[in-house]
Every structure is written in structure tokens, then in C-alpha cells.
Amino acid sequence: MRVNLVALHGYGGMVPTIRMGPVAGLVVQVVLLTVLATMSGLGVAGWLAGVWCGLITSALLTRGMSRAGIDVFGPADWVTLTRATLAGCVAAMTADSFLRPSPVDVLVAITIVALLLDAVDGQVARRTGTASGFGTRFDMEVDAFLILVLSVYVARSMGAWVLAIGAMRYAFVAASWVLPWMRASLPPRYWGKVAAAIQGIALVFAAADVLPAPLMVAGLTAALALLVGSFGRDVVWLWHSDAAGLARAGTSGATGFAGSAWRPRRRSGSERRT
């Protein structure tokens, strides 16, 4: 749904389209935070973190939809939006946990629902024929943010090294800003989704604190190793792909310095990484 307000201003401007999906997400975020505060309590830090997540999500969605030329959400996007608001609740509880005791059972329950819904939005998109690049990116960013927030929560008890799990995706994106060859598109890989799911499961068990400490350390270490291997494989693939592209450009007479610039622009690897 959208509200298209086309009205002339004094200077000849127009009121931009209001996309209802991002607005609905912000409203739902505040409602969920209110429910969370009523049920288990939520301090100032939690409220600030949760509302900030809702505002940032709404702003980024509006920008992404505008760039993609999308005015309305597809069925799968609403599922992903639900996951995003749940991730905002986890972020609120994580921020609150630094200042006051946080109900771990509630945090774990919300996280499990968010992780389960991760298996739903893709199926909905495929069955309704509404899969899109925007939806894929939205899904991926929600995954990455939830893993980051969980790693921050778990790091309080397991050590700062756990933050590497949540920071890996963002380090990959940062590297692509300074290394142009890492911006190429990656082929879809099912293993990437499996690796992401394993990170979530390992972090949930660690957050719930239901296993002996040595087992939790082993599980998180294994999850981090899988993540490093997954990202490492992608980096190697991108490196070889860039080298092959330069070789082809050189063979066709392109200059060695700008060979990669002659290739058609593709979606960056950081946008395809899951």
C-alpha cells in the first residue's frame, strides 16, 4: 500500500510518495517494544536502542525501495519486516542487559521465532512469484543484523572474540569499499544460508546458557570457523573471477590498468552475500 501525495508547493515542488511498508514497520516496532516493556520491563537504554532500530530500518527501507523503483511490499517482504522488528526487540533487550538484568528466556524465544521466519520469507517469495533483488538484500541485511546483535549479547559472557561472528559480514562490506574486485556479483550458494543458520543456532544456545561452557566455546568456535571458511571461499572466488576478467580484457586489447572497468556493472558481492 502507498499514499501518493502529489501536491504543488509554493516553489513548484511535490510531496513525495509515502511508502506504507517502512511506516508500518516503525509502528509495529514501537508496539512490540511497548508489549515487551509491559511484560518484562524495558529500561531507557532498551527503548532508545529499539526505537533507533525502527527509525533506521524505516529510513533504509524507504531509500532502498526508492532506488529499486518499488512502492509496495511483496508478501515475503512483510515476513522479512516482521523479522526485522523482532531483531529490533533483541537489540533493545541486548542494550538493556548492559545496565540491568534481562529476561533471557524472552530474548531467546524472540530470537528463535526470528530465525524460524528466515526459512519462511524465501519460500513465500518463490511460491508467489515475487522474488526480487530488493527482497533478497532485505532478507540478508536482517540476517546480518540479528547475528551481530546476538554476538554482542553473547560476548558479555563468552568473551569479545565472539564479536567476530557478527562483524564478519560488515568487515566483508567494508573491504569491498576499498577493493573494487570484491564488488563483483557472487553466484548463489546454498551453503551460505546454511552457514548463516549455524551461526544463529550456536549463538542462541550460548545466549540461553543451557550447555556446559566448554561445549558452548567449542560450538561457537566451530561456527566461527565455518563462517571464516565461507567468506574465505567467496573472497578467493572473487579474486580469481577478477583475474580472469582482466585476462579476457587484455586478450581483447583492453588496457591492463582499466580492464575491469570495461566489464558491465554488476551487483556487488557484498549485496549478494548471505
PyRosetta script that sets phi, psi and omega in degrees:
from pyrosetta import init, pose_from_sequence

init()
pose = pose_from_sequence("MRVNLVALHGYGGMVPTIRMGPVAGLVVQVVLLTVLATMSGLGVAGWLAGVWCGLITSALLTRGMSRAGIDVFGPADWVTLTRATLAGCVAAMTADSFLRPSPVDVLVAITIVALLLDAVDGQVARRTGTASGFGTRFDMEVDAFLILVLSVYVARSMGAWVLAIGAMRYAFVAASWVLPWMRASLPPRYWGKVAAAIQGIALVFAAADVLPAPLMVAGLTAALALLVGSFGRDVVWLWHSDAAGLARAGTSGATGFAGSAWRPRRRSGSERRT")
pose.set_psi(1, 142.5)
pose.set_omega(1, 174.6)
pose.set_phi(2, -141.2)
pose.set_psi(2, 155.6)
pose.set_omega(2, 173.4)
pose.set_phi(3, -112.8)
pose.set_psi(3, 112.3)
pose.set_omega(3, -176.2)
pose.set_phi(4, -97.2)
pose.set_psi(4, 96.5)
pose.set_omega(4, -178.7)
pose.set_phi(5, -95.1)
pose.set_psi(5, 100.3)
pose.set_omega(5, 179.2)
pose.set_phi(6, -107.8)
pose.set_psi(6, 100.3)
pose.set_omega(6, -176.7)
pose.set_phi(7, -135.6)
pose.set_psi(7, 136.0)
pose.set_omega(7, 179.6)
pose.set_phi(8, -78.0)
pose.set_psi(8, 135.7)
pose.set_omega(8, 175.7)
pose.set_phi(9, -99.2)
pose.set_psi(9, 179.0)
pose.set_omega(9, -179.8)
pose.set_phi(10, -61.9)
pose.set_psi(10, -28.3)
pose.set_omega(10, -178.7)
pose.set_phi(11, -101.8)
pose.set_psi(11, 15.7)
pose.set_omega(11, 176.9)
pose.set_phi(12, 82.8)
pose.set_psi(12, 12.1)
pose.set_omega(12, -179.7)
pose.set_phi(13, -81.9)
pose.set_psi(13, 178.3)
pose.set_omega(13, -179.4)
pose.set_phi(14, -134.0)
pose.set_psi(14, 145.2)
pose.set_omega(14, 175.6)
pose.set_phi(15, -74.3)
pose.set_psi(15, 124.8)
pose.set_omega(15, -176.0)
pose.set_phi(16, -69.7)
pose.set_psi(16, 161.0)
pose.set_omega(16, 177.2)
pose.set_phi(17, -62.5)
pose.set_psi(17, 134.8)
pose.set_omega(17, 175.6)
pose.set_phi(18, -97.3)
pose.set_psi(18, 114.7)
pose.set_omega(18, 179.3)
pose.set_phi(19, -88.8)
pose.set_psi(19, 119.9)
pose.set_omega(19, -169.6)
pose.set_phi(20, -74.6)
pose.set_psi(20, -23.9)
pose.set_omega(20, 179.5)
pose.set_phi(21, -58.6)
pose.set_psi(21, -55.4)
pose.set_omega(21, 178.2)
pose.set_phi(22, -60.3)
pose.set_psi(22, -38.2)
pose.set_omega(22, 178.8)
pose.set_phi(23, -64.2)
pose.set_psi(23, -44.1)
pose.set_omega(23, 178.8)
pose.set_phi(24, -61.6)
pose.set_psi(24, -38.5)
pose.set_omega(24, 179.1)
pose.set_phi(25, -61.4)
pose.set_psi(25, -42.2)
pose.set_omega(25, 179.5)
pose.set_phi(26, -65.7)
pose.set_psi(26, -41.5)
pose.set_omega(26, 179.5)
pose.set_phi(27, -63.8)
pose.set_psi(27, -45.9)
pose.set_omega(27, 179.6)
pose.set_phi(28, -63.1)
pose.set_psi(28, -37.7)
pose.set_omega(28, 178.6)
pose.set_phi(29, -59.2)
pose.set_psi(29, -46.1)
pose.set_omega(29, 179.7)
pose.set_phi(30, -65.2)
pose.set_psi(30, -40.0)
pose.set_omega(30, 178.6)
pose.set_phi(31, -62.4)
pose.set_psi(31, -45.2)
pose.set_omega(31, -179.9)
pose.set_phi(32, -64.7)
pose.set_psi(32, -38.6)
pose.set_omega(32, 176.9)
pose.set_phi(33, -63.8)
pose.set_psi(33, -37.2)
pose.set_omega(33, 178.1)
pose.set_phi(34, -65.2)
pose.set_psi(34, -44.2)
pose.set_omega(34, 177.4)
pose.set_phi(35, -62.0)
pose.set_psi(35, -42.8)
pose.set_omega(35, -179.7)
pose.set_phi(36, -63.3)
pose.set_psi(36, -42.0)
pose.set_omega(36, 179.7)
pose.set_phi(37, -65.6)
pose.set_psi(37, -36.1)
pose.set_omega(37, -179.9)
pose.set_phi(38, -70.6)
pose.set_psi(38, -40.5)
pose.set_omega(38, -175.4)
pose.set_phi(39, -78.7)
pose.set_psi(39, -45.0)
pose.set_omega(39, -172.3)
pose.set_phi(40, -128.6)
pose.set_psi(40, -0.3)
pose.set_omega(40, -179.7)
pose.set_phi(41, 85.1)
pose.set_psi(41, 143.0)
pose.set_omega(41, 179.7)
pose.set_phi(42, -151.5)
pose.set_psi(42, 123.0)
pose.set_omega(42, -177.4)
pose.set_phi(43, -82.3)
pose.set_psi(43, -175.8)
pose.set_omega(43, -178.4)
pose.set_phi(44, -61.5)
pose.set_psi(44, -42.8)
pose.set_omega(44, -179.5)
pose.set_phi(45, -60.8)
pose.set_psi(45, -41.3)
pose.set_omega(45, 179.2)
pose.set_phi(46, -65.0)
pose.set_psi(46, -43.7)
pose.set_omega(46, 178.4)
pose.set_phi(47, -61.8)
pose.set_psi(47, -45.3)
pose.set_omega(47, -179.0)
pose.set_phi(48, -62.2)
pose.set_psi(48, -45.0)
pose.set_omega(48, -179.2)
pose.set_phi(49, -64.9)
pose.set_psi(49, -43.0)
pose.set_omega(49, -178.2)
pose.set_phi(50, -66.3)
pose.set_psi(50, -45.9)
pose.set_omega(50, 179.6)
pose.set_phi(51, -66.4)
pose.set_psi(51, -39.1)
pose.set_omega(51, 178.4)
pose.set_phi(52, -61.8)
pose.set_psi(52, -41.3)
pose.set_omega(52, 176.7)
pose.set_phi(53, -60.5)
pose.set_psi(53, -42.3)
pose.set_omega(53, 179.2)
pose.set_phi(54, -63.8)
pose.set_psi(54, -41.5)
pose.set_omega(54, -179.9)
pose.set_phi(55, -67.1)
pose.set_psi(55, -44.7)
pose.set_omega(55, -179.7)
pose.set_phi(56, -64.6)
pose.set_psi(56, -43.6)
pose.set_omega(56, 178.9)
pose.set_phi(57, -60.6)
pose.set_psi(57, -45.0)
pose.set_omega(57, 179.8)
pose.set_phi(58, -61.6)
pose.set_psi(58, -43.4)
pose.set_omega(58, -178.7)
pose.set_phi(59, -66.6)
pose.set_psi(59, -44.5)
pose.set_omega(59, -179.1)
pose.set_phi(60, -67.3)
pose.set_psi(60, -37.8)
pose.set_omega(60, 177.0)
pose.set_phi(61, -64.5)
pose.set_psi(61, -43.2)
pose.set_omega(61, 179.0)
pose.set_phi(62, -60.6)
pose.set_psi(62, -43.9)
pose.set_omega(62, 179.0)
pose.set_phi(63, -65.1)
pose.set_psi(63, -44.3)
pose.set_omega(63, -179.9)
pose.set_phi(64, -63.7)
pose.set_psi(64, -41.4)
pose.set_omega(64, 178.7)
pose.set_phi(65, -65.6)
pose.set_psi(65, -38.7)
pose.set_omega(65, 178.9)
pose.set_phi(66, -64.3)
pose.set_psi(66, -44.2)
pose.set_omega(66, -179.1)
pose.set_phi(67, -67.3)
pose.set_psi(67, -33.1)
pose.set_omega(67, -179.2)
pose.set_phi(68, -85.8)
pose.set_psi(68, -5.7)
pose.set_omega(68, -178.6)
pose.set_phi(69, 71.0)
pose.set_psi(69, 33.2)
pose.set_omega(69, -178.3)
pose.set_phi(70, -109.3)
pose.set_psi(70, 133.1)
pose.set_omega(70, 178.8)
pose.set_phi(71, -107.2)
pose.set_psi(71, -23.3)
pose.set_omega(71, -176.7)
pose.set_phi(72, -131.9)
pose.set_psi(72, 152.4)
pose.set_omega(72, 175.3)
pose.set_phi(73, -76.6)
pose.set_psi(73, 145.9)
pose.set_omega(73, 168.2)
pose.set_phi(74, -85.5)
pose.set_psi(74, 171.3)
pose.set_omega(74, -178.7)
pose.set_phi(75, -55.9)
pose.set_psi(75, -42.6)
pose.set_omega(75, -178.4)
pose.set_phi(76, -68.5)
pose.set_psi(76, -31.5)
pose.set_omega(76, -180.0)
pose.set_phi(77, -64.0)
pose.set_psi(77, -32.9)
pose.set_omega(77, 177.7)
pose.set_phi(78, -67.9)
pose.set_psi(78, -36.0)
pose.set_omega(78, 176.1)
pose.set_phi(79, -64.7)
pose.set_psi(79, -44.8)
pose.set_omega(79, 179.6)
pose.set_phi(80, -64.6)
pose.set_psi(80, -36.1)
pose.set_omega(80, 177.0)
pose.set_phi(81, -62.9)
pose.set_psi(81, -38.1)
pose.set_omega(81, 176.2)
pose.set_phi(82, -60.9)
pose.set_psi(82, -43.5)
pose.set_omega(82, 177.4)
pose.set_phi(83, -62.0)
pose.set_psi(83, -38.6)
pose.set_omega(83, -179.7)
pose.set_phi(84, -64.0)
pose.set_psi(84, -40.7)
pose.set_omega(84, 179.2)
pose.set_phi(85, -68.8)
pose.set_psi(85, -35.2)
pose.set_omega(85, 175.5)
pose.set_phi(86, -66.3)
pose.set_psi(86, -39.2)
pose.set_omega(86, 176.4)
pose.set_phi(87, -62.9)
pose.set_psi(87, -35.4)
pose.set_omega(87, 175.6)
pose.set_phi(88, -63.3)
pose.set_psi(88, -36.5)
pose.set_omega(88, 176.2)
pose.set_phi(89, -66.4)
pose.set_psi(89, -41.2)
pose.set_omega(89, 177.8)
pose.set_phi(90, -63.1)
pose.set_psi(90, -39.9)
pose.set_omega(90, 177.9)
pose.set_phi(91, -63.8)
pose.set_psi(91, -39.5)
pose.set_omega(91, 179.1)
pose.set_phi(92, -63.3)
pose.set_psi(92, -44.8)
pose.set_omega(92, -179.4)
pose.set_phi(93, -68.5)
pose.set_psi(93, -34.8)
pose.set_omega(93, 177.5)
pose.set_phi(94, -64.7)
pose.set_psi(94, -45.1)
pose.set_omega(94, 177.9)
pose.set_phi(95, -62.4)
pose.set_psi(95, -39.7)
pose.set_omega(95, -179.6)
pose.set_phi(96, -65.9)
pose.set_psi(96, -31.5)
pose.set_omega(96, -175.2)
pose.set_phi(97, -67.1)
pose.set_psi(97, -17.1)
pose.set_omega(97, 178.5)
pose.set_phi(98, -77.9)
pose.set_psi(98, -16.8)
pose.set_omega(98, -176.3)
pose.set_phi(99, -116.9)
pose.set_psi(99, -20.2)
pose.set_omega(99, -176.6)
pose.set_phi(100, -156.4)
pose.set_psi(100, 158.4)
pose.set_omega(100, 178.7)
pose.set_phi(101, -58.5)
pose.set_psi(101, 136.6)
pose.set_omega(101, -178.9)
pose.set_phi(102, -114.4)
pose.set_psi(102, 136.8)
pose.set_omega(102, 179.5)
pose.set_phi(103, -67.4)
pose.set_psi(103, 102.0)
pose.set_omega(103, -175.0)
pose.set_phi(104, -62.6)
pose.set_psi(104, -38.2)
pose.set_omega(104, -177.9)
pose.set_phi(105, -62.1)
pose.set_psi(105, -37.5)
pose.set_omega(105, 178.6)
pose.set_phi(106, -68.4)
pose.set_psi(106, -44.4)
pose.set_omega(106, 179.2)
pose.set_phi(107, -60.0)
pose.set_psi(107, -44.7)
pose.set_omega(107, -179.3)
pose.set_phi(108, -65.4)
pose.set_psi(108, -41.7)
pose.set_omega(108, -179.6)
pose.set_phi(109, -62.3)
pose.set_psi(109, -44.7)
pose.set_omega(109, 179.1)
pose.set_phi(110, -62.7)
pose.set_psi(110, -41.8)
pose.set_omega(110, -179.2)
pose.set_phi(111, -64.3)
pose.set_psi(111, -41.7)
pose.set_omega(111, -179.8)
pose.set_phi(112, -62.2)
pose.set_psi(112, -42.3)
pose.set_omega(112, 178.0)
pose.set_phi(113, -61.7)
pose.set_psi(113, -43.1)
pose.set_omega(113, 179.8)
pose.set_phi(114, -62.9)
pose.set_psi(114, -40.4)
pose.set_omega(114, 179.6)
pose.set_phi(115, -68.7)
pose.set_psi(115, -38.6)
pose.set_omega(115, 178.4)
pose.set_phi(116, -65.8)
pose.set_psi(116, -38.3)
pose.set_omega(116, 179.4)
pose.set_phi(117, -66.7)
pose.set_psi(117, -19.3)
pose.set_omega(117, 177.9)
pose.set_phi(118, -63.7)
pose.set_psi(118, -25.0)
pose.set_omega(118, 178.4)
pose.set_phi(119, -87.5)
pose.set_psi(119, -3.9)
pose.set_omega(119, -175.3)
pose.set_phi(120, -96.9)
pose.set_psi(120, -45.2)
pose.set_omega(120, -171.8)
pose.set_phi(121, -61.9)
pose.set_psi(121, -37.8)
pose.set_omega(121, 178.3)
pose.set_phi(122, -64.3)
pose.set_psi(122, -41.6)
pose.set_omega(122, 178.7)
pose.set_phi(123, -65.5)
pose.set_psi(123, -40.6)
pose.set_omega(123, 178.7)
pose.set_phi(124, -61.9)
pose.set_psi(124, -42.9)
pose.set_omega(124, -179.3)
pose.set_phi(125, -62.3)
pose.set_psi(125, -43.0)
pose.set_omega(125, -178.3)
pose.set_phi(126, -70.1)
pose.set_psi(126, -41.7)
pose.set_omega(126, -176.6)
pose.set_phi(127, -72.7)
pose.set_psi(127, -25.9)
pose.set_omega(127, 179.2)
pose.set_phi(128, -97.5)
pose.set_psi(128, -0.6)
pose.set_omega(128, -179.9)
pose.set_phi(129, 64.7)
pose.set_psi(129, 31.9)
pose.set_omega(129, -176.3)
pose.set_phi(130, -116.9)
pose.set_psi(130, 19.9)
pose.set_omega(130, 178.3)
pose.set_phi(131, -63.2)
pose.set_psi(131, 141.0)
pose.set_omega(131, -178.5)
pose.set_phi(132, -151.8)
pose.set_psi(132, 162.8)
pose.set_omega(132, 175.8)
pose.set_phi(133, -63.4)
pose.set_psi(133, -37.3)
pose.set_omega(133, 177.6)
pose.set_phi(134, -61.3)
pose.set_psi(134, -46.3)
pose.set_omega(134, -179.7)
pose.set_phi(135, -63.6)
pose.set_psi(135, -39.1)
pose.set_omega(135, 178.8)
pose.set_phi(136, -63.3)
pose.set_psi(136, -45.2)
pose.set_omega(136, 179.6)
pose.set_phi(137, -65.2)
pose.set_psi(137, -41.8)
pose.set_omega(137, 178.7)
pose.set_phi(138, -59.2)
pose.set_psi(138, -47.6)
pose.set_omega(138, 179.4)
pose.set_phi(139, -59.7)
pose.set_psi(139, -45.1)
pose.set_omega(139, -177.3)
pose.set_phi(140, -64.8)
pose.set_psi(140, -41.7)
pose.set_omega(140, -178.2)
pose.set_phi(141, -68.9)
pose.set_psi(141, -35.1)
pose.set_omega(141, 176.2)
pose.set_phi(142, -65.8)
pose.set_psi(142, -42.6)
pose.set_omega(142, 175.8)
pose.set_phi(143, -55.6)
pose.set_psi(143, -50.2)
pose.set_omega(143, -176.1)
pose.set_phi(144, -62.8)
pose.set_psi(144, -41.1)
pose.set_omega(144, -178.3)
pose.set_phi(145, -67.9)
pose.set_psi(145, -41.9)
pose.set_omega(145, 179.8)
pose.set_phi(146, -62.7)
pose.set_psi(146, -42.2)
pose.set_omega(146, 178.1)
pose.set_phi(147, -63.7)
pose.set_psi(147, -39.5)
pose.set_omega(147, 178.6)
pose.set_phi(148, -62.1)
pose.set_psi(148, -46.9)
pose.set_omega(148, -178.5)
pose.set_phi(149, -63.8)
pose.set_psi(149, -42.2)
pose.set_omega(149, 178.4)
pose.set_phi(150, -62.6)
pose.set_psi(150, -40.5)
pose.set_omega(150, -179.5)
pose.set_phi(151, -65.0)
pose.set_psi(151, -35.0)
pose.set_omega(151, 176.6)
pose.set_phi(152, -65.1)
pose.set_psi(152, -42.3)
pose.set_omega(152, 179.5)
pose.set_phi(153, -64.3)
pose.set_psi(153, -46.3)
pose.set_omega(153, -177.2)
pose.set_phi(154, -69.9)
pose.set_psi(154, -31.8)
pose.set_omega(154, -178.3)
pose.set_phi(155, -61.1)
pose.set_psi(155, -24.6)
pose.set_omega(155, 179.2)
pose.set_phi(156, -61.5)
pose.set_psi(156, -34.4)
pose.set_omega(156, -177.6)
pose.set_phi(157, -105.7)
pose.set_psi(157, -27.1)
pose.set_omega(157, -174.5)
pose.set_phi(158, -102.0)
pose.set_psi(158, -13.3)
pose.set_omega(158, 179.5)
pose.set_phi(159, 115.4)
pose.set_psi(159, 155.5)
pose.set_omega(159, -175.5)
pose.set_phi(160, -64.9)
pose.set_psi(160, -20.3)
pose.set_omega(160, -178.3)
pose.set_phi(161, -61.5)
pose.set_psi(161, -24.8)
pose.set_omega(161, -179.9)
pose.set_phi(162, -65.1)
pose.set_psi(162, -24.2)
pose.set_omega(162, 179.5)
pose.set_phi(163, -60.3)
pose.set_psi(163, -22.1)
pose.set_omega(163, 178.9)
pose.set_phi(164, -60.9)
pose.set_psi(164, -30.8)
pose.set_omega(164, 179.5)
pose.set_phi(165, -64.6)
pose.set_psi(165, -47.5)
pose.set_omega(165, -178.8)
pose.set_phi(166, -75.5)
pose.set_psi(166, -26.4)
pose.set_omega(166, -176.0)
pose.set_phi(167, -86.0)
pose.set_psi(167, -12.9)
pose.set_omega(167, -172.7)
pose.set_phi(168, -59.0)
pose.set_psi(168, -47.6)
pose.set_omega(168, -179.0)
pose.set_phi(169, -60.6)
pose.set_psi(169, -41.9)
pose.set_omega(169, -177.7)
pose.set_phi(170, -73.8)
pose.set_psi(170, -29.7)
pose.set_omega(170, 173.8)
pose.set_phi(171, -66.6)
pose.set_psi(171, -37.6)
pose.set_omega(171, 177.4)
pose.set_phi(172, -62.3)
pose.set_psi(172, -44.4)
pose.set_omega(172, 179.1)
pose.set_phi(173, -64.3)
pose.set_psi(173, -44.1)
pose.set_omega(173, 179.7)
pose.set_phi(174, -61.2)
pose.set_psi(174, -39.6)
pose.set_omega(174, 179.3)
pose.set_phi(175, -63.9)
pose.set_psi(175, -35.1)
pose.set_omega(175, -179.4)
pose.set_phi(176, -68.7)
pose.set_psi(176, -20.7)
pose.set_omega(176, 177.5)
pose.set_phi(177, -69.7)
pose.set_psi(177, -30.8)
pose.set_omega(177, -176.4)
pose.set_phi(178, -106.4)
pose.set_psi(178, -12.7)
pose.set_omega(178, 179.6)
pose.set_phi(179, -120.1)
pose.set_psi(179, 96.8)
pose.set_omega(179, -175.4)
pose.set_phi(180, -56.2)
pose.set_psi(180, -32.6)
pose.set_omega(180, -177.7)
pose.set_phi(181, -67.2)
pose.set_psi(181, -15.2)
pose.set_omega(181, 177.6)
pose.set_phi(182, -85.2)
pose.set_psi(182, 0.2)
pose.set_omega(182, -179.3)
pose.set_phi(183, -91.6)
pose.set_psi(183, -2.3)
pose.set_omega(183, 179.9)
pose.set_phi(184, -68.2)
pose.set_psi(184, 160.2)
pose.set_omega(184, -178.7)
pose.set_phi(185, -76.6)
pose.set_psi(185, 142.7)
pose.set_omega(185, 177.4)
pose.set_phi(186, -99.3)
pose.set_psi(186, 144.1)
pose.set_omega(186, 175.2)
pose.set_phi(187, -68.7)
pose.set_psi(187, 145.9)
pose.set_omega(187, 178.8)
pose.set_phi(188, -62.1)
pose.set_psi(188, 133.4)
pose.set_omega(188, -179.4)
pose.set_phi(189, -131.2)
pose.set_psi(189, 124.3)
pose.set_omega(189, 178.5)
pose.set_phi(190, -63.7)
pose.set_psi(190, -32.8)
pose.set_omega(190, -177.1)
pose.set_phi(191, -62.6)
pose.set_psi(191, -29.4)
pose.set_omega(191, 178.6)
pose.set_phi(192, -61.4)
pose.set_psi(192, -42.2)
pose.set_omega(192, 177.7)
pose.set_phi(193, -66.9)
pose.set_psi(193, -37.7)
pose.set_omega(193, 178.6)
pose.set_phi(194, -63.4)
pose.set_psi(194, -45.0)
pose.set_omega(194, 179.9)
pose.set_phi(195, -61.3)
pose.set_psi(195, -41.4)
pose.set_omega(195, 178.8)
pose.set_phi(196, -63.8)
pose.set_psi(196, -40.3)
pose.set_omega(196, 179.2)
pose.set_phi(197, -63.9)
pose.set_psi(197, -39.0)
pose.set_omega(197, -179.9)
pose.set_phi(198, -64.2)
pose.set_psi(198, -38.6)
pose.set_omega(198, 177.3)
pose.set_phi(199, -60.3)
pose.set_psi(199, -45.2)
pose.set_omega(199, -179.8)
pose.set_phi(200, -62.1)
pose.set_psi(200, -44.3)
pose.set_omega(200, -179.7)
pose.set_phi(201, -63.3)
pose.set_psi(201, -45.9)
pose.set_omega(201, -179.1)
pose.set_phi(202, -62.1)
pose.set_psi(202, -41.7)
pose.set_omega(202, -179.2)
pose.set_phi(203, -70.1)
pose.set_psi(203, -34.3)
pose.set_omega(203, 177.5)
pose.set_phi(204, -64.7)
pose.set_psi(204, -45.1)
pose.set_omega(204, 177.9)
pose.set_phi(205, -61.0)
pose.set_psi(205, -40.7)
pose.set_omega(205, 180.0)
pose.set_phi(206, -67.7)
pose.set_psi(206, -39.1)
pose.set_omega(206, 178.8)
pose.set_phi(207, -65.9)
pose.set_psi(207, -38.6)
pose.set_omega(207, -179.6)
pose.set_phi(208, -72.3)
pose.set_psi(208, -21.6)
pose.set_omega(208, 178.8)
pose.set_phi(209, 55.8)
pose.set_psi(209, 49.3)
pose.set_omega(209, -177.8)
pose.set_phi(210, -104.9)
pose.set_psi(210, -0.9)
pose.set_omega(210, -179.9)
pose.set_phi(211, -121.1)
pose.set_psi(211, 156.3)
pose.set_omega(211, 175.0)
pose.set_phi(212, -57.7)
pose.set_psi(212, 148.3)
pose.set_omega(212, -176.5)
pose.set_phi(213, -53.5)
pose.set_psi(213, -43.5)
pose.set_omega(213, 179.8)
pose.set_phi(214, -60.9)
pose.set_psi(214, -37.3)
pose.set_omega(214, 178.9)
pose.set_phi(215, -68.7)
pose.set_psi(215, -39.0)
pose.set_omega(215, 178.9)
pose.set_phi(216, -65.7)
pose.set_psi(216, -40.9)
pose.set_omega(216, 177.7)
pose.set_phi(217, -62.7)
pose.set_psi(217, -42.9)
pose.set_omega(217, 179.4)
pose.set_phi(218, -63.8)
pose.set_psi(218, -42.3)
pose.set_omega(218, -179.7)
pose.set_phi(219, -64.9)
pose.set_psi(219, -43.2)
pose.set_omega(219, 179.4)
pose.set_phi(220, -68.2)
pose.set_psi(220, -36.8)
pose.set_omega(220, 177.4)
pose.set_phi(221, -64.0)
pose.set_psi(221, -43.2)
pose.set_omega(221, 178.2)
pose.set_phi(222, -64.0)
pose.set_psi(222, -40.8)
pose.set_omega(222, 178.8)
pose.set_phi(223, -63.3)
pose.set_psi(223, -41.3)
pose.set_omega(223, 178.3)
pose.set_phi(224, -65.5)
pose.set_psi(224, -39.9)
pose.set_omega(224, 179.1)
pose.set_phi(225, -63.0)
pose.set_psi(225, -41.7)
pose.set_omega(225, 177.4)
pose.set_phi(226, -62.8)
pose.set_psi(226, -39.9)
pose.set_omega(226, -179.7)
pose.set_phi(227, -66.4)
pose.set_psi(227, -43.6)
pose.set_omega(227, 177.6)
pose.set_phi(228, -60.9)
pose.set_psi(228, -42.3)
pose.set_omega(228, 178.5)
pose.set_phi(229, -63.7)
pose.set_psi(229, -40.4)
pose.set_omega(229, 179.9)
pose.set_phi(230, -65.4)
pose.set_psi(230, -47.4)
pose.set_omega(230, 178.5)
pose.set_phi(231, -67.2)
pose.set_psi(231, -39.4)
pose.set_omega(231, 179.6)
pose.set_phi(232, -60.9)
pose.set_psi(232, -40.7)
pose.set_omega(232, 178.2)
pose.set_phi(233, -63.2)
pose.set_psi(233, -39.4)
pose.set_omega(233, 179.0)
pose.set_phi(234, -66.3)
pose.set_psi(234, -40.4)
pose.set_omega(234, 179.3)
pose.set_phi(235, -63.2)
pose.set_psi(235, -43.7)
pose.set_omega(235, 178.5)
pose.set_phi(236, -62.2)
pose.set_psi(236, -42.5)
pose.set_omega(236, 179.6)
pose.set_phi(237, -62.0)
pose.set_psi(237, -43.6)
pose.set_omega(237, 179.9)
pose.set_phi(238, -64.8)
pose.set_psi(238, -38.2)
pose.set_omega(238, 179.3)
pose.set_phi(239, -64.0)
pose.set_psi(239, -48.3)
pose.set_omega(239, 179.9)
pose.set_phi(240, -66.7)
pose.set_psi(240, -36.5)
pose.set_omega(240, 178.7)
pose.set_phi(241, -63.6)
pose.set_psi(241, -40.6)
pose.set_omega(241, 178.8)
pose.set_phi(242, -67.0)
pose.set_psi(242, -41.5)
pose.set_omega(242, 179.2)
pose.set_phi(243, -63.1)
pose.set_psi(243, -40.5)
pose.set_omega(243, 178.8)
pose.set_phi(244, -65.7)
pose.set_psi(244, -38.8)
pose.set_omega(244, 178.6)
pose.set_phi(245, -64.3)
pose.set_psi(245, -41.3)
pose.set_omega(245, 177.8)
pose.set_phi(246, -64.6)
pose.set_psi(246, -38.4)
pose.set_omega(246, 179.1)
pose.set_phi(247, -64.3)
pose.set_psi(247, -42.5)
pose.set_omega(247, 178.8)
pose.set_phi(248, -65.1)
pose.set_psi(248, -39.7)
pose.set_omega(248, 179.2)
pose.set_phi(249, -64.9)
pose.set_psi(249, -40.3)
pose.set_omega(249, 178.5)
pose.set_phi(250, -64.2)
pose.set_psi(250, -39.1)
pose.set_omega(250, 179.6)
pose.set_phi(251, -64.8)
pose.set_psi(251, -34.6)
pose.set_omega(251, -177.6)
pose.set_phi(252, -84.8)
pose.set_psi(252, 1.7)
pose.set_omega(252, 175.7)
pose.set_phi(253, 99.6)
pose.set_psi(253, 4.0)
pose.set_omega(253, 178.1)
pose.set_phi(254, -72.5)
pose.set_psi(254, 153.7)
pose.set_omega(254, 178.6)
pose.set_phi(255, -70.7)
pose.set_psi(255, 147.2)
pose.set_omega(255, -176.5)
pose.set_phi(256, -64.9)
pose.set_psi(256, -33.5)
pose.set_omega(256, -176.1)
pose.set_phi(257, -71.1)
pose.set_psi(257, -31.9)
pose.set_omega(257, -173.1)
pose.set_phi(258, -118.8)
pose.set_psi(258, 21.1)
pose.set_omega(258, -177.1)
pose.set_phi(259, -57.0)
pose.set_psi(259, -43.3)
pose.set_omega(259, -177.4)
pose.set_phi(260, -69.5)
pose.set_psi(260, -23.1)
pose.set_omega(260, -178.7)
pose.set_phi(261, -71.7)
pose.set_psi(261, -17.1)
pose.set_omega(261, -179.1)
pose.set_phi(262, -84.9)
pose.set_psi(262, -9.1)
pose.set_omega(262, 179.0)
pose.set_phi(263, -77.8)
pose.set_psi(263, 149.0)
pose.set_omega(263, 177.0)
pose.set_phi(264, -58.7)
pose.set_psi(264, 145.1)
pose.set_omega(264, 179.1)
pose.set_phi(265, -68.7)
pose.set_psi(265, 131.7)
pose.set_omega(265, -179.8)
pose.set_phi(266, -122.8)
pose.set_psi(266, 164.3)
pose.set_omega(266, 175.9)
pose.set_phi(267, -64.6)
pose.set_psi(267, 140.0)
pose.set_omega(267, -174.3)
pose.set_phi(268, -68.1)
pose.set_psi(268, 154.3)
pose.set_omega(268, 177.6)
pose.set_phi(269, -62.1)
pose.set_psi(269, -33.1)
pose.set_omega(269, 179.6)
pose.set_phi(270, -65.7)
pose.set_psi(270, -23.4)
pose.set_omega(270, 178.8)
pose.set_phi(271, -83.4)
pose.set_psi(271, -20.5)
pose.set_omega(271, -177.0)
pose.set_phi(272, -99.5)
pose.set_psi(272, -11.6)
pose.set_omega(272, -173.2)
pose.set_phi(273, -71.1)
pose.set_psi(273, 129.9)
pose.set_omega(273, 176.3)
pose.set_phi(274, -126.7)
pose.dump_pdb("model.pdb")
